[in-house]
Amino acid sequence: MKSLSQILPHSGGFQIVGMLDQKVEGFSSDSREVRSGMVFVARKGLIADGHQFIPAVIERGVKIVFCEALPEEILVDVTYIQSKNVTDVLSQMLNEFYDHPSDQLKLIGVTGTNGKTTTATLCYDLFKSLGYKAGLISTVVNRIHLAEEKATHTTPDIIKLYSLLDKMVKEGCSYVFMEVSSHAIDQNRIAGLNFSGAVFTNLTHDHLDYHKTFDSYLKAKKKFFDGLSKSSFALINSDDKHGQVMVQNCKAKIYTYALMGMADFKLKILGNDLHGLHLKYKQQEWFSRLVGVFNGYNLAAVLGTAILLNEDENHVLPKMSDLKSVEGRFDWMRNEVDGRVGIVDYAHTSDAVEKILLNIQELRKPNQKIITIIGCGGNRDRDKRPEMARIASELSDQLILTSDNPRDEDPEDIIKQMEIGITSENFHKYIVVVDREQAIKTACAFSHEGDIILLAGKGHEKYQEVKGVKTFFDDKEKLRKYLLNI
């Protein structure tokens, strides 16, 4: 426990009303979770204004309030910290409170449209297999060495993030691998953190509901690399045309990985089927259980990261052969009686849908049909909906348009927007089954021996969100039920 005076930044940028000797036990911006001894952080958000909850948290015993604007009523036994730049000051306070956690370990951030979860998770799994204690901050789960904490966002809010890193330091983690979303960068959730390295996977059309333009989305990603120090490294996918843009004016040491062009870390795919990838790095050939060209890129990023963290490639490559696929990322199962294959994947952008279907086309045999089940999330980027449907219809033999997480939108309206992208020559390929479970059941019912069913969009998620209510829904469970009859 520290006093408020110990953790306030010397750089200023705030004003204090009240006593400085208040003891601080933690921070929270959630009025439902804050308790006596904690700093309540009140900010005006996209949905709610935290300032309206100040009276309620004070009634529950909170004695320190950090806000953008001082309330009309100032209580003598409460200390108020006011700043127009709450996040900047807050990051400095969190660093002082937690003793600069990102300086006590090597923090690696992974950003890009697709591949963040797989790359970060594979790095975590690899370093764990190499004998290190490691941490993982991802869309699917947060791991503090062997302990798990539920993930609610790709990148947690700044308070949760610092708390997680502190737990990882206390657990003795040497490395932390973290997904860094464009929202988190734009909202300064990673402010004050010292990244030892950053990985760029790729950049395609996504999140324009938030960023509005592709240029703004690109600049948000680039901001992460702009903030790296001279002592850190930036590892970029040089096969992606946006890779070099990311590191323009970047102070970090720049390295590249690729499958096609020249790069510092280049992998060559010698074989690719449903059993995995046959790869070559320099003169060494090795096998991976992961499937698909996109996973070739993920593995190249993982290998490059490990070597840049001073691991011996001769020690790393055998360990990489044992890495398993990440839940909800080309997560496949086979009906051993009739050979039908089901694949669950998180693909929810046009680029991701195209990549996974192109890979399935490479893997399938001439008599195998590809049946795709796909929807689009509500309250999200609408521009990608017709494009995703167009790609799915062109690269599949049969297509079922269904519901994903409609959230506050009508799922039938979302599907109608998707249908706009399907050209007349592909009308015969698709049907609409709004109910997601019925769509899965239908695909399995009219599939034949050896066919491949792709269930795209939700991946690891275990819920479906409709009108603000989340109900349990697991794509893998439904696919097992109707494809494997278990």
C-alpha positions as CSV (number, residue, x, y, z in Angstrom):
1,M,0.0,0.0,0.0
2,K,1.3,3.5,-0.9
3,S,0.1,7.0,-0.1
4,L,-1.3,9.3,-2.7
5,S,1.6,11.6,-2.4
6,Q,4.0,8.7,-3.3
7,I,2.3,7.9,-6.6
8,L,1.4,11.3,-8.0
9,P,3.6,12.3,-11.0
10,H,6.1,15.1,-10.5
11,S,5.4,16.3,-14.1
12,G,2.1,18.0,-13.1
13,G,-0.8,18.2,-15.4
14,F,-3.4,17.9,-12.6
15,Q,-4.7,19.8,-9.6
16,I,-5.4,18.4,-6.2
17,V,-8.3,19.3,-3.9
18,G,-7.9,17.6,-0.5
19,M,-5.4,15.7,1.5
20,L,-2.3,13.9,0.0
21,D,-1.8,11.4,2.8
22,Q,-4.7,9.2,1.8
23,K,-3.7,5.5,1.4
24,V,-4.2,3.9,-2.0
25,E,-5.1,0.2,-2.3
26,G,-5.9,0.1,-5.9
27,F,-7.8,1.7,-8.8
28,S,-11.1,1.2,-10.5
29,S,-13.3,3.0,-13.1
30,D,-16.2,0.6,-12.4
31,S,-18.6,2.1,-9.9
32,R,-19.9,-1.4,-9.2
33,E,-16.5,-2.8,-8.2
34,V,-14.8,0.2,-6.5
35,R,-14.4,0.0,-2.7
36,S,-13.0,2.0,0.2
37,G,-9.3,2.5,-0.2
38,M,-9.4,2.6,-4.0
39,V,-9.1,5.5,-6.4
40,F,-12.3,5.9,-8.4
41,V,-11.4,7.1,-12.0
42,A,-14.3,9.0,-13.5
43,R,-14.1,9.7,-17.3
44,K,-16.6,10.5,-20.0
45,G,-16.8,7.4,-22.1
46,L,-18.4,6.4,-25.4
47,I,-21.5,5.0,-23.6
48,A,-21.6,6.4,-20.1
49,D,-20.1,9.3,-18.1
50,G,-18.3,8.1,-15.0
51,H,-18.8,11.5,-13.3
52,Q,-22.4,10.7,-12.6
53,F,-21.4,7.9,-10.3
54,I,-19.1,10.0,-8.0
55,P,-21.8,10.6,-5.3
56,A,-22.7,6.9,-5.2
57,V,-19.1,5.7,-4.8
58,I,-18.4,8.3,-2.1
59,E,-21.4,7.0,-0.2
60,R,-19.8,3.6,-0.3
61,G,-16.6,4.9,1.3
62,V,-14.4,6.0,-1.6
63,K,-12.1,8.8,-0.4
64,I,-10.1,9.5,-3.6
65,V,-11.7,10.6,-6.9
66,F,-9.8,11.1,-10.1
67,C,-11.9,13.0,-12.6
68,E,-11.8,15.1,-15.8
69,A,-14.1,17.8,-14.2
70,L,-14.6,18.5,-10.5
71,P,-18.1,17.9,-9.2
72,E,-20.2,20.8,-7.9
73,E,-20.2,19.5,-4.4
74,I,-16.7,19.1,-2.8
75,L,-16.5,17.1,0.4
76,V,-13.8,17.9,2.9
77,D,-12.9,14.3,3.7
78,V,-12.5,13.3,0.0
79,T,-9.5,14.0,-2.1
80,Y,-10.1,15.1,-5.7
81,I,-7.6,14.8,-8.5
82,Q,-8.6,16.7,-11.6
83,S,-6.9,16.6,-15.0
84,K,-7.9,17.2,-18.7
85,N,-5.6,14.3,-19.6
86,V,-6.7,11.6,-17.2
87,T,-5.1,8.7,-19.1
88,D,-1.6,10.2,-19.2
89,V,-1.6,11.1,-15.5
90,L,-3.2,7.8,-14.6
91,S,-0.5,5.8,-16.4
92,Q,2.1,7.6,-14.4
93,M,0.2,6.9,-11.2
94,L,-0.2,3.2,-12.1
95,N,3.5,2.9,-12.9
96,E,4.4,4.3,-9.5
97,F,1.8,2.2,-7.6
98,Y,2.9,-1.0,-9.3
99,D,6.6,-0.2,-9.5
100,H,6.8,0.0,-13.3
101,P,5.8,-3.6,-14.1
102,S,6.7,-3.5,-17.8
103,D,10.3,-2.6,-16.8
104,Q,10.5,-5.8,-14.8
105,L,9.8,-8.2,-17.6
106,K,10.0,-8.3,-21.4
107,L,6.7,-7.2,-22.9
108,I,6.0,-8.1,-26.5
109,G,2.9,-6.5,-28.3
110,V,1.3,-8.1,-31.3
111,T,-0.9,-6.0,-33.5
112,G,-2.6,-6.3,-36.9
113,T,-6.0,-7.2,-38.3
114,N,-5.6,-11.0,-38.3
115,G,-3.3,-13.4,-36.5
116,K,-2.9,-11.4,-33.3
117,T,-4.4,-14.1,-31.0
118,T,-2.6,-17.0,-32.7
119,T,0.8,-15.3,-32.8
120,A,0.6,-14.1,-29.2
121,T,-0.6,-17.5,-27.9
122,L,1.9,-19.5,-29.8
123,C,4.7,-17.2,-28.4
124,Y,3.4,-17.9,-24.9
125,D,3.2,-21.7,-25.5
126,L,6.6,-21.7,-27.0
127,F,8.3,-19.9,-24.2
128,K,6.5,-22.0,-21.6
129,S,7.8,-25.1,-23.4
130,L,11.3,-23.5,-23.3
131,G,11.1,-23.5,-19.5
132,Y,10.1,-19.9,-18.8
133,K,7.3,-18.4,-16.8
134,A,5.3,-16.3,-19.2
135,G,2.2,-14.3,-19.4
136,L,-0.5,-14.0,-22.1
137,I,-3.0,-11.2,-22.7
138,S,-5.3,-12.1,-25.5
139,T,-8.8,-12.1,-26.9
140,V,-9.4,-15.7,-25.7
141,V,-7.9,-15.7,-22.3
142,N,-5.4,-14.0,-20.0
143,R,-2.7,-16.3,-18.5
144,I,-0.5,-15.5,-15.5
145,H,2.0,-18.4,-16.0
146,L,-0.4,-21.4,-15.5
147,A,-3.3,-19.5,-13.9
148,E,-6.1,-18.2,-16.1
149,E,-8.3,-15.1,-16.0
150,K,-11.2,-14.5,-18.2
151,A,-10.6,-12.1,-21.1
152,T,-13.3,-9.5,-21.8
153,H,-11.5,-7.4,-24.4
154,T,-8.7,-8.0,-26.9
155,T,-6.6,-5.5,-24.8
156,P,-7.9,-4.8,-21.3
157,D,-8.6,-1.3,-20.0
158,I,-5.5,0.5,-18.6
159,I,-6.3,-0.3,-15.0
160,K,-6.9,-4.0,-15.6
161,L,-3.8,-4.1,-17.8
162,Y,-1.4,-2.7,-15.2
163,S,-3.0,-5.0,-12.5
164,L,-2.4,-8.1,-14.8
165,L,1.2,-7.1,-15.4
166,D,1.8,-6.7,-11.7
167,K,0.4,-10.2,-11.1
168,M,2.7,-11.5,-13.7
169,V,5.7,-9.8,-12.2
170,K,4.8,-11.2,-8.8
171,E,4.4,-14.7,-10.3
172,G,7.9,-14.4,-11.7
173,C,7.1,-14.2,-15.4
174,S,10.0,-13.2,-17.6
175,Y,8.0,-12.6,-20.7
176,V,4.5,-11.4,-21.5
177,F,2.9,-11.7,-25.0
178,M,0.0,-9.3,-25.5
179,E,-2.5,-8.6,-28.2
180,V,-2.6,-4.8,-28.9
181,S,-5.8,-3.7,-30.6
182,S,-6.3,-0.5,-32.6
183,H,-9.0,0.5,-30.1
184,A,-6.5,0.2,-27.2
185,I,-3.9,2.2,-29.1
186,D,-6.4,4.9,-30.0
187,Q,-7.7,5.1,-26.4
188,N,-4.3,5.1,-24.9
189,R,-4.9,1.9,-22.9
190,I,-1.2,1.0,-23.3
191,A,0.1,4.4,-22.1
192,G,3.2,4.3,-20.0
193,L,4.1,0.7,-20.9
194,N,7.7,-0.2,-22.0
195,F,7.5,-2.7,-24.9
196,S,10.6,-4.7,-25.5
197,G,9.2,-5.7,-28.9
198,A,6.3,-5.2,-31.3
199,V,5.0,-7.6,-34.0
200,F,2.9,-6.5,-37.0
201,T,0.9,-9.3,-38.7
202,N,-1.2,-7.6,-41.5
203,L,-3.7,-4.9,-42.1
204,T,-7.0,-5.2,-43.9
205,H,-10.5,-3.7,-43.8
206,D,-11.9,-3.8,-40.2
207,H,-13.2,-1.7,-37.3
208,L,-14.3,1.1,-39.6
209,D,-17.4,1.5,-37.4
210,Y,-15.0,2.9,-34.9
211,H,-12.1,4.4,-36.9
212,K,-14.4,5.7,-39.7
213,T,-11.7,5.5,-42.4
214,F,-9.0,3.0,-43.3
215,D,-6.4,5.7,-43.0
216,S,-7.4,6.4,-39.4
217,Y,-7.3,2.6,-38.7
218,L,-3.8,2.5,-40.2
219,K,-2.6,5.5,-38.2
220,A,-3.9,3.9,-35.0
221,K,-1.7,0.8,-35.6
222,K,1.2,2.9,-36.7
223,K,1.0,4.9,-33.4
224,F,2.0,1.8,-31.5
225,F,5.3,1.5,-33.5
226,D,5.9,5.3,-33.3
227,G,6.0,4.9,-29.5
228,L,8.7,2.2,-29.4
229,S,12.0,3.0,-27.8
230,K,15.5,2.6,-29.4
231,S,16.2,-0.5,-27.2
232,S,13.1,-2.4,-28.5
233,F,12.6,-4.3,-31.8
234,A,9.8,-4.0,-34.4
235,L,9.1,-7.2,-36.4
236,I,6.9,-6.7,-39.4
237,N,5.4,-8.9,-42.1
238,S,7.2,-7.6,-45.2
239,D,4.8,-9.5,-47.5
240,D,2.1,-7.1,-46.4
241,K,2.2,-3.8,-48.2
242,H,1.5,-1.9,-45.0
243,G,4.4,-3.4,-43.1
244,Q,6.9,-0.7,-44.1
245,V,4.4,2.0,-43.4
246,M,4.1,0.8,-39.8
247,V,7.8,1.5,-39.2
248,Q,8.3,4.8,-40.9
249,N,9.9,7.1,-38.3
250,C,10.1,4.1,-35.9
251,K,13.0,4.4,-33.4
252,A,13.2,0.6,-32.7
253,K,15.4,-1.8,-34.5
254,I,13.5,-3.1,-37.5
255,Y,13.3,-6.7,-38.7
256,T,11.1,-8.5,-41.2
257,Y,9.5,-11.9,-41.7
258,A,7.9,-13.4,-44.8
259,L,6.9,-16.4,-46.8
260,M,7.2,-14.9,-50.3
261,G,9.8,-12.0,-50.4
262,M,13.2,-11.6,-48.9
263,A,13.2,-11.2,-45.1
264,D,15.3,-11.5,-42.0
265,F,13.2,-14.5,-41.0
266,K,11.8,-16.3,-44.0
267,L,9.9,-19.6,-43.9
268,K,9.2,-21.7,-47.0
269,I,6.2,-23.9,-47.1
270,L,7.1,-27.3,-48.6
271,G,3.8,-29.0,-47.9
272,N,0.4,-28.0,-46.6
273,D,-2.5,-30.4,-45.8
274,L,-5.0,-31.1,-43.0
275,H,-2.2,-32.9,-41.0
276,G,-0.1,-29.7,-40.9
277,L,2.7,-27.7,-42.6
278,H,6.0,-29.0,-43.9
279,L,8.3,-26.0,-43.5
280,K,11.9,-24.9,-44.2
281,Y,13.9,-22.3,-42.4
282,K,17.4,-21.7,-43.8
283,Q,18.6,-25.3,-44.3
284,Q,16.4,-26.9,-41.6
285,E,13.2,-28.6,-42.5
286,W,10.5,-29.2,-39.8
287,F,6.8,-30.0,-39.4
288,S,4.1,-28.1,-37.7
289,R,0.7,-29.3,-36.6
290,L,-0.8,-26.0,-37.7
291,V,-2.7,-25.9,-41.0
292,G,-2.7,-23.2,-43.7
293,V,-0.6,-20.6,-45.3
294,F,-1.8,-17.9,-42.8
295,N,-0.4,-20.1,-40.0
296,G,2.9,-20.1,-41.9
297,Y,3.0,-16.4,-41.4
298,N,2.1,-16.7,-37.7
299,L,4.9,-19.3,-37.2
300,A,7.4,-17.0,-39.0
301,A,6.4,-14.2,-36.6
302,V,6.8,-16.5,-33.6
303,L,10.2,-17.8,-34.8
304,G,11.5,-14.3,-35.4
305,T,10.3,-13.1,-32.0
306,A,12.0,-16.0,-30.3
307,I,15.3,-15.4,-32.0
308,L,15.1,-11.6,-31.4
309,L,14.6,-12.5,-27.7
310,N,18.0,-14.4,-27.9
311,E,16.7,-17.9,-28.2
312,D,18.8,-20.4,-30.2
313,E,16.9,-21.4,-33.4
314,N,18.3,-25.0,-33.1
315,H,16.6,-25.2,-29.7
316,V,13.4,-23.4,-30.8
317,L,12.5,-25.3,-34.0
318,P,11.9,-28.7,-32.4
319,K,9.7,-27.0,-29.8
320,M,7.7,-25.3,-32.5
321,S,6.9,-28.6,-34.0
322,D,4.9,-29.4,-30.9
323,L,2.8,-26.2,-30.9
324,K,-0.9,-26.8,-31.2
325,S,-3.6,-24.6,-32.9
326,V,-5.3,-22.0,-30.8
327,E,-9.0,-22.5,-29.9
328,G,-11.3,-21.2,-32.6
329,R,-8.5,-20.6,-35.1
330,F,-8.7,-23.3,-37.9
331,D,-10.0,-25.5,-35.1
332,W,-11.0,-28.7,-37.0
333,M,-12.7,-32.0,-36.3
334,R,-13.4,-35.1,-38.5
335,N,-16.2,-37.6,-38.7
336,E,-14.1,-40.8,-38.8
337,V,-17.1,-42.7,-40.3
338,D,-17.7,-40.7,-43.5
339,G,-14.6,-38.4,-43.5
340,R,-16.5,-35.1,-43.3
341,V,-14.5,-32.3,-41.8
342,G,-15.7,-29.4,-39.7
343,I,-13.7,-26.2,-39.2
344,V,-14.4,-23.5,-36.6
345,D,-12.6,-20.2,-37.2
346,Y,-12.8,-16.7,-35.9
347,A,-12.6,-15.2,-39.4
348,H,-14.8,-12.1,-39.2
349,T,-13.2,-9.9,-41.8
350,S,-13.3,-10.2,-45.6
351,D,-9.5,-10.8,-45.7
352,A,-9.7,-13.5,-43.0
353,V,-12.6,-15.2,-44.8
354,E,-10.7,-15.1,-48.1
355,K,-7.5,-16.5,-46.6
356,I,-9.1,-19.4,-44.8
357,L,-11.3,-20.4,-47.8
358,L,-8.3,-20.2,-50.2
359,N,-6.4,-22.4,-47.8
360,I,-9.2,-24.9,-47.6
361,Q,-9.4,-25.0,-51.4
362,E,-5.7,-25.9,-51.5
363,L,-6.2,-28.6,-48.9
364,R,-9.4,-30.2,-50.3
365,K,-9.5,-33.1,-52.7
366,P,-11.4,-32.8,-56.1
367,N,-14.5,-34.6,-54.7
368,Q,-14.8,-32.6,-51.5
369,K,-17.3,-29.7,-51.4
370,I,-16.8,-26.6,-49.3
371,I,-19.9,-25.6,-47.3
372,T,-19.5,-22.2,-45.5
373,I,-21.8,-20.9,-42.7
374,I,-21.2,-17.2,-42.1
375,G,-22.8,-14.1,-40.5
376,C,-21.7,-10.6,-39.5
377,G,-21.8,-9.0,-36.1
378,G,-24.3,-6.2,-35.3
379,N,-23.2,-2.7,-34.2
380,R,-20.0,-3.2,-36.1
381,D,-18.4,-2.2,-39.5
382,R,-21.3,-2.5,-42.0
383,D,-19.1,-1.9,-45.1
384,K,-17.5,-5.3,-44.8
385,R,-20.8,-7.3,-44.8
386,P,-21.4,-7.5,-48.6
387,E,-17.7,-8.1,-49.3
388,M,-17.6,-11.0,-46.8
389,A,-20.6,-12.6,-48.4
390,R,-19.2,-12.0,-51.9
391,I,-16.0,-13.8,-51.1
392,A,-17.7,-16.6,-49.2
393,S,-20.0,-17.2,-52.2
394,E,-17.2,-17.2,-54.7
395,L,-14.9,-19.5,-52.8
396,S,-17.5,-22.0,-51.5
397,D,-19.6,-24.6,-53.2
398,Q,-22.5,-24.0,-50.9
399,L,-23.1,-21.0,-48.6
400,I,-25.5,-20.5,-45.7
401,L,-26.0,-16.9,-44.4
402,T,-26.9,-16.8,-40.8
403,S,-26.8,-14.8,-37.6
404,D,-23.6,-14.1,-35.7
405,N,-23.9,-11.7,-32.8
406,P,-26.6,-9.3,-34.0
407,R,-26.4,-7.3,-30.8
408,D,-28.9,-4.4,-31.2
409,E,-29.6,-5.0,-34.9
410,D,-32.1,-7.2,-36.6
411,P,-30.2,-10.2,-37.9
412,E,-32.4,-10.3,-41.0
413,D,-31.4,-6.8,-41.8
414,I,-27.7,-7.7,-41.4
415,I,-28.2,-10.7,-43.8
416,K,-29.9,-8.5,-46.4
417,Q,-26.8,-6.3,-46.3
418,M,-24.6,-9.3,-46.9
419,E,-26.8,-10.5,-49.8
420,I,-26.0,-7.3,-51.7
421,G,-22.5,-8.6,-52.3
422,I,-23.5,-11.9,-53.9
423,T,-23.5,-11.7,-57.7
424,S,-26.2,-13.3,-59.9
425,E,-23.9,-16.2,-61.0
426,N,-23.7,-17.3,-57.4
427,F,-27.3,-17.0,-56.4
428,H,-27.8,-20.7,-56.8
429,K,-25.2,-21.4,-54.2
430,Y,-26.7,-19.8,-51.1
431,I,-29.6,-20.0,-48.7
432,V,-30.5,-18.0,-45.6
433,V,-31.1,-19.7,-42.3
434,V,-31.3,-17.0,-39.7
435,D,-31.0,-19.2,-36.6
436,R,-27.4,-20.1,-36.2
437,E,-27.9,-23.6,-34.7
438,Q,-30.4,-24.5,-37.5
439,A,-27.8,-23.3,-40.0
440,I,-25.2,-25.6,-38.6
441,K,-27.7,-28.5,-38.5
442,T,-28.7,-27.8,-42.1
443,A,-25.1,-27.7,-43.4
444,C,-24.4,-31.0,-41.7
445,A,-27.6,-32.5,-43.1
446,F,-26.9,-31.8,-46.7
447,S,-23.2,-32.5,-46.6
448,H,-21.9,-35.7,-48.1
449,E,-18.9,-38.0,-47.5
450,G,-15.6,-36.1,-47.3
451,D,-17.2,-32.6,-47.5
452,I,-15.6,-29.7,-45.5
453,I,-17.9,-27.4,-43.4
454,L,-16.5,-24.0,-42.4
455,L,-18.2,-22.3,-39.5
456,A,-16.8,-18.8,-39.5
457,G,-17.1,-15.7,-37.4
458,K,-17.3,-16.7,-33.7
459,G,-14.4,-19.0,-33.2
460,H,-13.6,-19.3,-29.4
461,E,-16.6,-17.2,-28.3
462,K,-19.1,-19.1,-26.1
463,Y,-22.1,-16.8,-26.4
464,Q,-24.5,-15.1,-28.8
465,E,-25.5,-11.5,-28.1
466,V,-29.0,-10.4,-28.9
467,K,-30.4,-7.0,-27.7
468,G,-27.8,-6.7,-25.0
469,V,-28.4,-10.2,-23.6
470,K,-25.7,-12.9,-23.9
471,T,-26.8,-16.5,-24.0
472,F,-24.5,-19.5,-24.1
473,F,-23.6,-20.6,-27.7
474,D,-20.6,-22.7,-28.6
475,D,-19.9,-23.3,-32.3
476,K,-17.7,-26.3,-31.6
477,E,-20.3,-27.9,-29.4
478,K,-23.0,-27.5,-32.1
479,L,-20.7,-28.8,-34.8
480,R,-19.9,-31.9,-32.6
481,K,-23.6,-32.4,-32.1
482,Y,-24.6,-32.4,-35.7
483,L,-21.4,-33.5,-37.5
484,L,-20.1,-36.0,-35.1
485,N,-23.4,-36.9,-33.5
486,I,-22.0,-36.5,-30.0
